[in-house]
Amino acid sequence: MRRFAPLLLALLLLATPAGAVGFQRLELPDPDGGTLELGIWYPSNAPASPQPLGPYVHNVAPGGALRGEALPLVLFSHGSGGSM
């Protein structure tokens, strides 16, 4: 599955029109203390704008309405050595 992840991500990006990406940030309690930070990107028709997310700037619509139904779910975890 690891070798297919970049291809799957590229297909998702090609299937989503530019400027049509919603974004939400969640924090969940970590069982070992602290919090786990989650970034959720999804298709949206809401207007996007540049948003600082970690060390990068992404063109997303924070809290934009979800576009579509019965969409696939893709999860990426990079362990503890990165940012969202």
N, CA, C and O atoms as CSV, one atom per row, in Angstrom:
chain,resi,resn,atom,element,x,y,z
A,1,MET,N,N,0.819,-1.199,0.000
A,1,MET,CA,C,0.000,0.000,0.000
A,1,MET,C,C,0.859,1.258,0.000
A,1,MET,O,O,0.490,2.270,-0.597
A,2,ARG,N,N,2.010,1.192,0.674
A,2,ARG,CA,C,2.863,2.379,0.765
A,2,ARG,C,C,3.283,2.892,-0.606
A,2,ARG,O,O,3.342,4.104,-0.815
A,3,ARG,N,N,3.569,2.014,-1.525
A,3,ARG,CA,C,4.036,2.472,-2.829
A,3,ARG,C,C,2.909,3.035,-3.676
A,3,ARG,O,O,3.162,3.748,-4.647
A,4,PHE,N,N,1.650,2.720,-3.318
A,4,PHE,CA,C,0.511,3.256,-4.053
A,4,PHE,C,C,0.009,4.582,-3.489
A,4,PHE,O,O,-0.776,5.269,-4.142
A,5,ALA,N,N,0.447,4.949,-2.297
A,5,ALA,CA,C,-0.032,6.175,-1.656
A,5,ALA,C,C,0.239,7.423,-2.494
A,5,ALA,O,O,-0.670,8.238,-2.651
A,6,PRO,N,N,1.454,7.617,-3.046
A,6,PRO,CA,C,1.672,8.819,-3.875
A,6,PRO,C,C,0.759,8.855,-5.108
A,6,PRO,O,O,0.267,9.918,-5.485
A,7,LEU,N,N,0.537,7.701,-5.730
A,7,LEU,CA,C,-0.345,7.642,-6.891
A,7,LEU,C,C,-1.774,7.981,-6.497
A,7,LEU,O,O,-2.454,8.726,-7.202
A,8,LEU,N,N,-2.229,7.441,-5.378
A,8,LEU,CA,C,-3.579,7.727,-4.901
A,8,LEU,C,C,-3.741,9.204,-4.573
A,8,LEU,O,O,-4.766,9.797,-4.908
A,9,LEU,N,N,-2.763,9.801,-3.934
A,9,LEU,CA,C,-2.822,11.226,-3.625
A,9,LEU,C,C,-2.877,12.057,-4.903
A,9,LEU,O,O,-3.647,13.014,-4.986
A,10,ALA,N,N,-2.075,11.703,-5.890
A,10,ALA,CA,C,-2.089,12.434,-7.161
A,10,ALA,C,C,-3.451,12.328,-7.836
A,10,ALA,O,O,-3.946,13.314,-8.382
A,11,LEU,N,N,-4.062,11.151,-7.807
A,11,LEU,CA,C,-5.386,10.980,-8.400
A,11,LEU,C,C,-6.433,11.818,-7.681
A,11,LEU,O,O,-7.313,12.397,-8.318
A,12,LEU,N,N,-6.342,11.885,-6.353
A,12,LEU,CA,C,-7.288,12.704,-5.588
A,12,LEU,C,C,-7.121,14.178,-5.921
A,12,LEU,O,O,-8.107,14.903,-6.052
A,13,LEU,N,N,-5.889,14.619,-6.057
A,13,LEU,CA,C,-5.647,16.023,-6.379
A,13,LEU,C,C,-6.137,16.358,-7.778
A,13,LEU,O,O,-6.666,17.447,-8.003
A,14,LEU,N,N,-5.971,15.442,-8.718
A,14,LEU,CA,C,-6.452,15.677,-10.076
A,14,LEU,C,C,-7.975,15.665,-10.148
A,14,LEU,O,O,-8.559,16.343,-10.994
A,15,ALA,N,N,-8.620,14.905,-9.275
A,15,ALA,CA,C,-10.075,14.795,-9.302
A,15,ALA,C,C,-10.761,15.971,-8.617
A,15,ALA,O,O,-11.971,16.144,-8.758
A,16,THR,N,N,-10.008,16.778,-7.878
A,16,THR,CA,C,-10.576,17.913,-7.159
A,16,THR,C,C,-10.167,19.200,-7.858
A,16,THR,O,O,-8.972,19.468,-7.986
A,17,PRO,N,N,-11.130,20.012,-8.318
A,17,PRO,CA,C,-10.780,21.267,-8.988
A,17,PRO,C,C,-9.975,22.187,-8.081
A,17,PRO,O,O,-10.178,22.210,-6.867
A,18,ALA,N,N,-9.062,22.944,-8.679
A,18,ALA,CA,C,-8.252,23.889,-7.908
A,18,ALA,C,C,-9.151,24.873,-7.181
A,18,ALA,O,O,-10.167,25.310,-7.724
A,19,GLY,N,N,-8.784,25.222,-5.962
A,19,GLY,CA,C,-9.566,26.170,-5.186
A,19,GLY,C,C,-10.828,25.578,-4.608
A,19,GLY,O,O,-11.684,26.319,-4.124
A,20,ALA,N,N,-10.972,24.263,-4.642
A,20,ALA,CA,C,-12.184,23.628,-4.143
A,20,ALA,C,C,-11.824,22.587,-3.088
A,20,ALA,O,O,-12.247,21.434,-3.175
A,21,VAL,N,N,-11.047,22.995,-2.098
A,21,VAL,CA,C,-10.619,22.070,-1.057
A,21,VAL,C,C,-10.998,22.655,0.299
A,21,VAL,O,O,-10.513,23.717,0.690
A,22,GLY,N,N,-11.871,21.944,1.007
A,22,GLY,CA,C,-12.210,22.336,2.371
A,22,GLY,C,C,-11.154,21.807,3.324
A,22,GLY,O,O,-10.430,20.866,2.999
A,23,PHE,N,N,-11.068,22.409,4.490
A,23,PHE,CA,C,-10.072,21.989,5.479
A,23,PHE,C,C,-10.626,22.178,6.884
A,23,PHE,O,O,-11.282,23.174,7.187
A,24,GLN,N,N,-10.347,21.199,7.729
A,24,GLN,CA,C,-10.660,21.325,9.157
A,24,GLN,C,C,-9.491,20.773,9.957
A,24,GLN,O,O,-8.840,19.809,9.556
A,25,ARG,N,N,-9.245,21.397,11.080
A,25,ARG,CA,C,-8.191,20.971,11.998
A,25,ARG,C,C,-8.867,20.450,13.266
A,25,ARG,O,O,-9.756,21.098,13.819
A,26,LEU,N,N,-8.438,19.285,13.713
A,26,LEU,CA,C,-8.964,18.697,14.942
A,26,LEU,C,C,-7.818,18.366,15.875
A,26,LEU,O,O,-6.711,18.060,15.432
A,27,GLU,N,N,-8.086,18.429,17.157
A,27,GLU,CA,C,-7.124,17.981,18.160
A,27,GLU,C,C,-7.804,16.934,19.014
A,27,GLU,O,O,-8.911,17.144,19.511
A,28,LEU,N,N,-7.129,15.797,19.182
A,28,LEU,CA,C,-7.652,14.698,19.985
A,28,LEU,C,C,-6.704,14.432,21.139
A,28,LEU,O,O,-5.493,14.602,20.995
A,29,PRO,N,N,-7.237,14.015,22.288
A,29,PRO,CA,C,-6.347,13.705,23.403
A,29,PRO,C,C,-5.466,12.498,23.078
A,29,PRO,O,O,-5.942,11.490,22.556
A,30,ASP,N,N,-4.189,12.616,23.392
A,30,ASP,CA,C,-3.242,11.524,23.219
A,30,ASP,C,C,-3.248,10.692,24.500
A,30,ASP,O,O,-3.121,11.250,25.590
A,31,PRO,N,N,-3.392,9.372,24.391
A,31,PRO,CA,C,-3.401,8.533,25.600
A,31,PRO,C,C,-2.136,8.677,26.438
A,31,PRO,O,O,-2.166,8.422,27.642
A,32,ASP,N,N,-1.019,9.084,25.821
A,32,ASP,CA,C,0.228,9.261,26.563
A,32,ASP,C,C,0.405,10.691,27.075
A,32,ASP,O,O,1.483,11.044,27.554
A,33,GLY,N,N,-0.636,11.513,26.981
A,33,GLY,CA,C,-0.561,12.916,27.380
A,33,GLY,C,C,-0.436,13.795,26.152
A,33,GLY,O,O,-0.014,13.324,25.096
A,34,GLY,N,N,-0.794,15.057,26.271
A,34,GLY,CA,C,-0.722,15.970,25.135
A,34,GLY,C,C,-1.910,15.796,24.197
A,34,GLY,O,O,-2.956,15.280,24.592
A,35,THR,N,N,-1.740,16.228,22.960
A,35,THR,CA,C,-2.815,16.137,21.978
A,35,THR,C,C,-2.262,15.651,20.640
A,35,THR,O,O,-1.082,15.824,20.338
A,36,LEU,N,N,-3.138,15.043,19.851
A,36,LEU,CA,C,-2.825,14.648,18.487
A,36,LEU,C,C,-3.513,15.642,17.569
A,36,LEU,O,O,-4.715,15.872,17.698
A,37,GLU,N,N,-2.768,16.235,16.643
A,37,GLU,CA,C,-3.332,17.222,15.727
A,37,GLU,C,C,-3.653,16.540,14.404
A,37,GLU,O,O,-2.808,15.855,13.828
A,38,LEU,N,N,-4.879,16.732,13.925
A,38,LEU,CA,C,-5.326,16.140,12.669
A,38,LEU,C,C,-5.667,17.234,11.680
A,38,LEU,O,O,-6.284,18.235,12.046
A,39,GLY,N,N,-5.274,17.055,10.438
A,39,GLY,CA,C,-5.675,17.936,9.347
A,39,GLY,C,C,-6.560,17.145,8.406
A,39,GLY,O,O,-6.186,16.048,7.990
A,40,ILE,N,N,-7.724,17.672,8.060
A,40,ILE,CA,C,-8.672,16.976,7.196
A,40,ILE,C,C,-8.921,17.826,5.957
A,40,ILE,O,O,-9.426,18.944,6.056
A,41,TRP,N,N,-8.567,17.293,4.790
A,41,TRP,CA,C,-8.796,17.945,3.507
A,41,TRP,C,C,-9.917,17.195,2.800
A,41,TRP,O,O,-9.953,15.966,2.842
A,42,TYR,N,N,-10.829,17.910,2.152
A,42,TYR,CA,C,-11.978,17.266,1.505
A,42,TYR,C,C,-12.505,18.169,0.385
A,42,TYR,O,O,-12.243,19.372,0.387
A,43,PRO,N,N,-13.252,17.593,-0.576
A,43,PRO,CA,C,-13.801,18.412,-1.655
A,43,PRO,C,C,-14.842,19.399,-1.136
A,43,PRO,O,O,-15.661,19.059,-0.282
A,44,SER,N,N,-14.803,20.614,-1.655
A,44,SER,CA,C,-15.738,21.655,-1.226
A,44,SER,C,C,-15.897,22.666,-2.355
A,44,SER,O,O,-14.982,22.856,-3.155
A,45,ASN,N,N,-17.045,23.306,-2.420
A,45,ASN,CA,C,-17.252,24.394,-3.380
A,45,ASN,C,C,-17.002,25.757,-2.746
A,45,ASN,O,O,-17.139,26.781,-3.416
A,46,ALA,N,N,-16.644,25.788,-1.484
A,46,ALA,CA,C,-16.408,27.046,-0.783
A,46,ALA,C,C,-15.168,27.744,-1.345
A,46,ALA,O,O,-14.225,27.079,-1.773
A,47,PRO,N,N,-15.163,29.076,-1.345
A,47,PRO,CA,C,-13.981,29.785,-1.845
A,47,PRO,C,C,-12.767,29.526,-0.946
A,47,PRO,O,O,-12.862,29.562,0.281
A,48,ALA,N,N,-11.641,29.268,-1.584
A,48,ALA,CA,C,-10.406,28.975,-0.860
A,48,ALA,C,C,-9.533,30.217,-0.761
A,48,ALA,O,O,-9.645,31.142,-1.566
A,49,SER,N,N,-8.666,30.219,0.236
A,49,SER,CA,C,-7.698,31.300,0.403
A,49,SER,C,C,-6.435,30.712,1.017
A,49,SER,O,O,-6.497,29.651,1.639
A,50,PRO,N,N,-5.291,31.372,0.860
A,50,PRO,CA,C,-4.043,30.852,1.433
A,50,PRO,C,C,-4.128,30.813,2.963
A,50,PRO,O,O,-4.478,31.804,3.603
A,51,GLN,N,N,-3.803,29.656,3.531
A,51,GLN,CA,C,-3.851,29.468,4.981
A,51,GLN,C,C,-2.539,28.830,5.442
A,51,GLN,O,O,-2.098,27.844,4.850
A,52,PRO,N,N,-1.904,29.378,6.496
A,52,PRO,CA,C,-0.693,28.740,7.025
A,52,PRO,C,C,-1.076,27.461,7.776
A,52,PRO,O,O,-1.868,27.502,8.717
A,53,LEU,N,N,-0.516,26.345,7.360
A,53,LEU,CA,C,-0.746,25.052,8.007
A,53,LEU,C,C,0.612,24.428,8.281
A,53,LEU,O,O,1.247,23.883,7.377
A,54,GLY,N,N,1.054,24.507,9.522
A,54,GLY,CA,C,2.400,24.048,9.839
A,54,GLY,C,C,3.404,24.959,9.141
A,54,GLY,O,O,3.226,26.177,9.117
A,55,PRO,N,N,4.453,24.378,8.576
A,55,PRO,CA,C,5.470,25.206,7.921
A,55,PRO,C,C,5.103,25.619,6.491
A,55,PRO,O,O,5.907,26.265,5.817
A,56,TYR,N,N,3.911,25.261,6.018
A,56,TYR,CA,C,3.517,25.518,4.632
A,56,TYR,C,C,2.256,26.376,4.562
A,56,TYR,O,O,1.557,26.551,5.560
A,57,VAL,N,N,1.978,26.903,3.381
A,57,VAL,CA,C,0.739,27.648,3.124
A,57,VAL,C,C,-0.054,26.851,2.094
A,57,VAL,O,O,0.465,26.518,1.029
A,58,HIS,N,N,-1.310,26.546,2.412
A,58,HIS,CA,C,-2.179,25.773,1.525
A,58,HIS,C,C,-3.368,26.636,1.104
A,58,HIS,O,O,-3.859,27.442,1.895
A,59,ASN,N,N,-3.827,26.474,-0.119
A,59,ASN,CA,C,-4.994,27.188,-0.618
A,59,ASN,C,C,-6.229,26.335,-0.307
A,59,ASN,O,O,-6.574,25.436,-1.074
A,60,VAL,N,N,-6.893,26.619,0.818
A,60,VAL,CA,C,-8.017,25.816,1.294
A,60,VAL,C,C,-9.155,26.718,1.768
A,60,VAL,O,O,-8.980,27.924,1.939
A,61,ALA,N,N,-10.324,26.108,1.978
A,61,ALA,CA,C,-11.488,26.804,2.533
A,61,ALA,C,C,-11.725,26.264,3.940
A,61,ALA,O,O,-12.379,25.233,4.095
A,62,PRO,N,N,-11.205,26.942,4.979
A,62,PRO,CA,C,-11.395,26.442,6.339
A,62,PRO,C,C,-12.881,26.321,6.685
A,62,PRO,O,O,-13.629,27.293,6.578
A,63,GLY,N,N,-13.296,25.138,7.095
A,63,GLY,CA,C,-14.693,24.914,7.476
A,63,GLY,C,C,-15.661,24.922,6.307
A,63,GLY,O,O,-16.872,24.967,6.521
A,64,GLY,N,N,-15.161,24.879,5.071
A,64,GLY,CA,C,-16.034,24.880,3.893
A,64,GLY,C,C,-16.955,23.677,3.875
A,64,GLY,O,O,-16.599,22.614,4.385
A,65,ALA,N,N,-18.140,23.832,3.292
A,65,ALA,CA,C,-19.113,22.737,3.234
A,65,ALA,C,C,-18.585,21.600,2.362
A,65,ALA,O,O,-17.943,21.832,1.338
A,66,LEU,N,N,-18.862,20.391,2.779
A,66,LEU,CA,C,-18.474,19.190,2.038
A,66,LEU,C,C,-19.244,19.091,0.735
A,66,LEU,O,O,-20.458,19.295,0.710
A,67,ARG,N,N,-18.538,18.776,-0.358
A,67,ARG,CA,C,-19.166,18.573,-1.653
A,67,ARG,C,C,-19.090,17.083,-1.982
A,67,ARG,O,O,-18.001,16.513,-2.047
A,68,GLY,N,N,-20.258,16.450,-2.189
A,68,GLY,CA,C,-20.279,15.040,-2.566
A,68,GLY,C,C,-20.913,14.179,-1.490
A,68,GLY,O,O,-21.187,14.627,-0.377
A,69,GLU,N,N,-21.135,12.929,-1.860
A,69,GLU,CA,C,-21.713,11.939,-0.951
A,69,GLU,C,C,-20.972,10.627,-1.114
A,69,GLU,O,O,-20.424,10.345,-2.179
A,70,ALA,N,N,-20.955,9.832,-0.070
A,70,ALA,CA,C,-20.325,8.507,-0.097
A,70,ALA,C,C,-18.912,8.572,-0.677
A,70,ALA,O,O,-18.547,7.775,-1.542
A,71,LEU,N,N,-18.128,9.527,-0.192
A,71,LEU,CA,C,-16.767,9.737,-0.689
A,71,LEU,C,C,-15.801,8.744,-0.046
A,71,LEU,O,O,-16.027,8.313,1.085
A,72,PRO,N,N,-14.728,8.373,-0.747
A,72,PRO,CA,C,-13.748,7.472,-0.149
A,72,PRO,C,C,-12.956,8.192,0.944
A,72,PRO,O,O,-12.852,9.418,0.946
A,73,LEU,N,N,-12.412,7.424,1.855
A,73,LEU,CA,C,-11.595,7.961,2.933
A,73,LEU,C,C,-10.160,7.504,2.721
A,73,LEU,O,O,-9.899,6.315,2.535
A,74,VAL,N,N,-9.230,8.455,2.750
A,74,VAL,CA,C,-7.811,8.144,2.607
A,74,VAL,C,C,-7.108,8.679,3.842
A,74,VAL,O,O,-7.226,9.862,4.160
A,75,LEU,N,N,-6.380,7.823,4.539
A,75,LEU,CA,C,-5.652,8.228,5.740
A,75,LEU,C,C,-4.161,8.167,5.489
A,75,LEU,O,O,-3.663,7.204,4.905
A,76,PHE,N,N,-3.444,9.193,5.930
A,76,PHE,CA,C,-1.992,9.209,5.873
A,76,PHE,C,C,-1.475,9.474,7.282
A,76,PHE,O,O,-1.936,10.396,7.955
A,77,SER,N,N,-0.533,8.678,7.718
A,77,SER,CA,C,0.128,8.915,8.993
A,77,SER,C,C,1.625,8.896,8.739
A,77,SER,O,O,2.157,7.938,8.180
A,78,HIS,N,N,2.298,9.957,9.152
A,78,HIS,CA,C,3.731,10.046,8.924
A,78,HIS,C,C,4.504,9.798,10.198
A,78,HIS,O,O,5.700,10.085,10.258
A,79,GLY,N,N,3.846,9.266,11.226
A,79,GLY,CA,C,4.521,9.018,12.481
A,79,GLY,C,C,4.688,10.304,13.273
A,79,GLY,O,O,3.861,11.210,13.167
A,80,SER,N,N,5.740,10.392,14.057
A,80,SER,CA,C,5.923,11.559,14.921
A,80,SER,C,C,6.960,12.538,14.398
A,80,SER,O,O,7.330,13.476,15.104
A,81,GLY,N,N,7.444,12.336,13.158
A,81,GLY,CA,C,8.532,13.177,12.674
A,81,GLY,C,C,8.145,14.206,11.643
A,81,GLY,O,O,8.998,14.625,10.862
A,82,GLY,N,N,6.898,14.635,11.602
A,82,GLY,CA,C,6.499,15.593,10.573
A,82,GLY,C,C,5.425,16.527,11.060
A,82,GLY,O,O,5.123,16.589,12.252
A,83,SER,N,N,4.854,17.250,10.125
A,83,SER,CA,C,3.731,18.122,10.426
A,83,SER,C,C,2.623,17.816,9.462
A,83,SER,O,O,2.842,17.144,8.454
A,84,MET,N,N,1.413,18.306,9.757
A,84,MET,CA,C,0.302,17.990,8.870
A,84,MET,C,C,0.456,18.685,7.564
A,84,MET,O,O,-0.391,18.538,6.682
